[in-house]
Amino acid sequence: MTDLEKLVDELLEPLKDGCQIQDLWDIVVSIMKHAEDWVGLTSGADKKEFALEVLEIILDHESIDLPGPDWITKRVVMWLAPSLIDKFVDIAKDKLNFG
């Protein structure tokens, strides 16, 4: 089993009882933490790209039952995810700006 498969399995664990939209924040935070720890990425752009790729793998996983029609929910999540990641980074750097 590759590191990526292990990461996906770990991230899928809390979703076994069903996927709620609020779970996505925890997933994104966990992916960002693993981007540096597991993969050794240090560039912010590389971490973001990695996070988006892993998030898409998770949303495509057959064991996930997304709220609403899956294809619509996935599209909305993937549209919002880049800005969610940017906000996460701003919070981590204590630069949160709501303007």
CORTAKA-V181561 format. One line per field, one symbol per residue. psi: psi as a letter, one per 20 degrees, with the letter a starting at -180 (. if undefined). A space follows every 10 residues. Layout:
psi: ???
This chain:
psi: prhghggggg hhgijhjqpq hhhhghgggg ghghhggghk phpghggggg ghggghgghi phipnqpapg hgggggghhh gghggggggg ghjkkppj.
